[in-house]
Amino acid sequence: MLAFLALLGFVFLVGPSAWLLSIRGQARGADIPVRRISTPDVLEVAYLQDGGYRVADTVITRMVTDGRLAIGSDGKVKVVEAVARDAVERALLSACGADWSTRLSKLRTVLRWSPVMDSFERSLGARGLLVSTATRQSWERAANTQVGGLVFAATLGTGLLFAPGFRAAALLMLVLVVAGIVLRVKGAPPRYSWQNATDLGAEYRNYLEVHDPWNEEADEAARLAGLVARCGYETLPDGDLREQLKKARKAPSRRSSAARARSRKSSHSYSSYSSSSSSYSSSSSCSIGSSCSSSSSCSSSSSCSSSSCSSSSCGSS
């Protein structure tokens, strides 16, 4: 009986761990050269780089720069021209009030939890840059199953330590449990969907550090939006917009279930607003010469056409 239990313990250790390794390899693997990838949309790049908040900052930058949106000195937002070019901009317009009543920090949170963000995950998954939803779910199931196997094997191994003739098997089992824990930590699926980059996605992120697909755009709003999508609002030239985005990021955000539910009810219809226009102008060509991952800092080693890019954290929240 004890021999059967020992064998069962090893099965519970090896089987789920092998499954986790297999799923992780399938999720991370990629065989499409980066040079053959068509350039994703600027908002897809923003999502790949740092998730929903980066998408929100990119859209806000584009709409402020081309004069469709205005931000007051107190951080409140007003629609100047109610014209939307995509689903995220429609969500933004529907979240803004007719007067100076919506704070930029709240607007970023509403956009972050908007259902439209799901489309970026699907699109990037289809390109092979993000792990697909189905694969991620299998990855999570494999990780959870492995945890169950580790608990069972650890309990069984501890008990077998006191069984005559099974001490060696028990020690081996406990050693494998420790190895399994290390595997679980290193092989755990990322917490957020936008962190589920495949090897190809990670390679494309590195590619974006030194290549700016929007650098030659004649439209300044497109250039600045591309800059924010690639490396965050911190690399914007000095100006009111960067300061307002910085303040909005630091502002306390109530991300309760009710708030998320309300933000997900954003309608795709919106009303027209009229007001005085304001513009934000600045040069944006910038080559980033260091890592720009979602959870690490990067420094900018080259200059913008009219002002130097500031070096700061590329993460967004």
C-alpha positions in Angstrom: 0.0 0.0 0.0 2.8 2.4 0.9 4.6 1.6 -2.3 1.5 2.4 -4.3 1.1 5.7 -2.5 4.8 6.6 -3.1 4.4 5.8 -6.8 1.2 7.9 -6.9 3.1 10.8 -5.3 5.7 10.8 -8.0 3.0 10.7 -10.7 1.4 13.7 -9.1 4.7 15.5 -9.1 6.0 14.7 -12.6 2.8 14.7 -14.6 1.5 18.2 -13.7 5.0 19.7 -13.9 5.6 18.2 -17.3 2.2 19.6 -18.4 3.1 23.1 -17.1 6.4 23.1 -18.9 4.7 22.0 -22.1 2.0 24.6 -22.0 4.5 27.3 -21.0 6.7 26.4 -24.0 3.6 26.4 -26.3 2.6 29.8 -25.0 6.0 31.5 -25.3 7.1 29.9 -28.5 7.1 31.8 -31.8 8.5 31.0 -35.2 7.6 34.2 -37.2 10.6 36.6 -37.8 9.9 40.1 -36.5 10.8 41.6 -39.9 7.8 39.8 -41.4 5.3 41.3 -39.0 3.2 44.1 -40.4 3.2 47.1 -38.1 0.4 46.9 -35.6 -1.9 49.8 -35.1 -0.5 52.4 -32.7 -3.1 51.4 -30.0 -2.1 47.7 -30.4 1.5 48.7 -29.8 0.5 50.7 -26.7 -1.4 47.6 -25.3 1.5 45.3 -26.1 4.0 47.6 -24.3 2.1 48.4 -21.1 -1.6 47.5 -21.3 -4.8 49.5 -21.0 -3.4 52.6 -19.3 -0.8 53.0 -22.0 -3.6 52.8 -24.6 -5.5 55.5 -22.6 -2.5 57.8 -22.5 -1.9 57.3 -26.3 -5.5 58.2 -27.2 -5.5 61.2 -24.9 -2.2 62.4 -26.3 -3.6 62.1 -29.9 -6.8 63.9 -29.2 -5.3 66.7 -27.1 -2.5 67.3 -29.7 -5.0 67.6 -32.7 -7.3 69.9 -30.7 -10.3 67.6 -30.2 -9.7 67.4 -26.4 -8.7 70.1 -23.9 -7.2 69.6 -20.4 -7.5 72.4 -17.8 -4.9 73.4 -15.3 -6.9 71.6 -12.6 -6.7 68.3 -14.5 -10.3 68.3 -15.8 -11.1 67.3 -19.3 -13.4 68.9 -21.9 -14.4 67.8 -25.4 -13.6 70.5 -28.0 -14.6 68.5 -31.1 -16.7 65.4 -30.6 -15.2 63.4 -33.5 -14.1 59.8 -32.9 -11.8 57.7 -35.2 -12.0 54.4 -33.4 -13.8 52.5 -30.6 -11.4 53.7 -27.8 -12.0 57.4 -28.8 -15.8 56.7 -28.8 -15.5 55.3 -25.3 -13.5 58.4 -24.2 -16.1 60.8 -25.6 -18.9 58.9 -24.0 -17.1 59.1 -20.6 -16.6 62.9 -20.8 -19.1 65.4 -19.6 -20.4 68.4 -21.4 -18.5 70.8 -19.1 -15.2 70.7 -17.3 -16.3 68.0 -14.9 -14.4 64.8 -15.8 -11.0 64.4 -14.2 -8.1 63.1 -16.3 -7.3 60.4 -13.7 -10.9 59.1 -13.8 -10.9 59.1 -17.6 -7.8 57.0 -17.7 -9.4 54.5 -15.3 -12.6 54.3 -17.3 -10.7 53.7 -20.5 -8.5 51.1 -18.8 -11.5 49.0 -17.8 -13.5 49.6 -21.0 -14.5 46.4 -22.8 -12.9 47.7 -26.0 -9.5 46.7 -24.5 -10.3 43.1 -25.0 -10.1 43.6 -28.8 -6.4 44.4 -28.5 -5.7 41.2 -26.8 -7.5 39.2 -29.5 -5.8 41.1 -32.3 -2.3 40.8 -30.9 -3.0 37.1 -30.1 -3.9 36.5 -33.8 -0.6 38.1 -34.8 1.3 35.8 -32.5 2.6 38.6 -30.3 0.4 37.8 -27.2 -0.5 34.4 -25.8 -4.0 33.6 -27.0 -6.9 33.5 -24.5 -7.4 29.7 -24.9 -3.7 29.0 -24.4 -3.5 31.3 -21.3 -6.5 29.5 -19.8 -4.8 26.1 -20.3 -1.6 27.6 -18.8 -3.5 28.7 -15.7 -5.2 25.2 -15.4 -1.8 23.5 -15.7 -0.3 25.8 -13.0 -3.2 25.2 -10.6 -3.1 21.4 -11.2 0.6 21.4 -10.5 0.0 23.2 -7.1 -2.4 20.5 -6.1 0.2 17.9 -7.1 2.8 19.6 -5.0 0.6 19.8 -1.9 -0.3 16.1 -2.2 3.3 15.0 -2.8 4.6 17.2 0.1 2.1 15.8 2.5 2.8 12.2 1.4 6.5 12.7 1.4 6.4 14.0 5.0 4.4 11.0 6.1 6.7 8.5 4.4 9.7 9.9 6.2 8.4 8.0 9.3 7.7 4.8 7.4 10.4 2.1 7.6 12.1 1.5 4.2 10.6 4.5 2.5 12.9 7.3 3.9 15.0 7.5 0.7 11.9 7.7 -1.5 10.4 10.3 0.8 13.5 12.5 0.7 13.6 12.3 -3.1 10.0 13.2 -3.3 10.5 16.3 -1.0 13.5 17.4 -3.2 11.3 17.1 -6.2 8.6 19.2 -4.4 11.1 22.0 -3.9 12.1 21.8 -7.6 8.4 21.9 -8.5 7.9 25.0 -6.4 10.7 26.7 -8.3 9.2 25.6 -11.5 5.8 27.0 -10.4 7.3 30.4 -9.6 9.3 30.7 -12.8 6.6 29.2 -15.0 3.6 30.9 -13.6 1.3 32.7 -16.1 1.6 36.5 -15.9 -1.1 38.3 -13.9 -2.2 40.6 -16.6 -3.1 39.6 -20.2 -0.8 42.2 -21.8 2.2 40.7 -20.0 1.5 37.4 -21.8 3.9 38.3 -24.7 5.2 35.4 -26.7 8.9 35.2 -27.6 7.9 36.9 -30.8 6.1 39.6 -28.9 9.1 40.2 -26.6 11.4 40.4 -29.7 9.0 42.9 -31.2 9.1 45.0 -28.0 12.9 45.1 -28.4 12.5 46.1 -32.0 10.3 49.0 -31.0 13.0 50.3 -28.7 15.1 51.4 -31.7 12.5 51.6 -34.5 9.8 54.2 -34.5 7.2 53.4 -37.3 5.5 56.8 -36.8 8.6 59.0 -36.8 8.1 60.1 -40.4 4.4 60.9 -40.0 3.5 64.4 -41.2 0.8 64.6 -38.6 2.3 65.7 -35.3 -0.6 64.1 -33.4 0.3 60.7 -34.9 4.0 61.1 -34.1 3.4 62.0 -30.5 0.8 59.2 -30.1 3.4 56.8 -31.5 6.0 58.0 -29.1 3.7 57.5 -26.1 2.6 54.1 -27.4 6.2 52.9 -27.6 7.7 54.4 -24.4 5.0 56.1 -22.4 4.0 59.7 -21.7 7.3 60.3 -19.8 9.1 60.7 -23.1 6.9 63.5 -24.4 8.6 66.8 -24.8 8.2 69.2 -21.8 4.8 70.7 -21.7 1.4 70.8 -20.0 0.2 67.5 -21.4 3.0 65.5 -19.9 2.6 67.2 -16.5 -1.2 66.5 -16.5 -0.7 62.9 -17.4 1.9 62.6 -14.7 -0.5 64.1 -12.1 -3.3 61.8 -13.4 -1.1 58.7 -12.9 -0.3 59.7 -9.4 -3.8 60.5 -8.5 -5.6 57.9 -6.2 -7.7 55.6 -8.3 -10.7 53.7 -6.8 -10.8 50.5 -8.8 -13.7 48.9 -7.0 -16.0 46.4 -8.7 -18.7 49.0 -9.0 -16.4 51.4 -10.7 -15.2 48.8 -13.1 -18.8 47.9 -13.9 -19.7 51.5 -14.5 -16.8 52.0 -16.8 -17.7 48.9 -18.8 -21.2 50.4 -19.5 -19.6 53.1 -21.7 -21.7 53.6 -24.7 -20.5 53.8 -28.2 -22.7 56.8 -28.8 -21.8 60.3 -27.8 -23.1 63.8 -27.8 -21.6 66.8 -29.6 -19.9 69.4 -27.6 -18.9 72.9 -28.4 -16.2 75.0 -26.8 -13.1 76.9 -27.5 -10.2 74.8 -28.9 -6.7 74.4 -27.5 -3.8 72.8 -29.0 -0.6 71.1 -27.9 2.3 71.3 -30.2 5.8 69.9 -29.9 8.3 67.9 -31.9 8.4 64.2 -31.3 11.0 62.3 -33.2 12.9 60.2 -30.6 14.9 57.1 -30.7 14.9 55.1 -27.5 18.2 53.4 -26.7 17.4 51.2 -23.8 15.0 48.7 -22.5 11.4 49.8 -22.5 9.6 46.9 -20.9 6.4 47.3 -18.9 7.9 46.7 -15.5 11.4 48.3 -15.8 12.8 51.7 -16.3 14.3 53.0 -19.5 16.4 56.0 -20.3 16.3 57.9 -23.5 19.7 58.4 -25.1 18.8 60.5 -28.1 17.1 63.8 -28.6 13.8 65.0 -30.0 13.8 67.4 -32.8 13.0 70.4 -30.6 13.6 69.2 -27.0 15.4 66.4 -25.3 13.5 63.3 -24.3 13.4 62.7 -20.6 14.5 59.5 -19.1 12.1 57.9 -16.7 10.2 54.8 -16.0 8.4 53.3 -18.9 5.8 51.5 -16.7 2.3 52.8 -16.5 -0.4 52.3 -14.1 
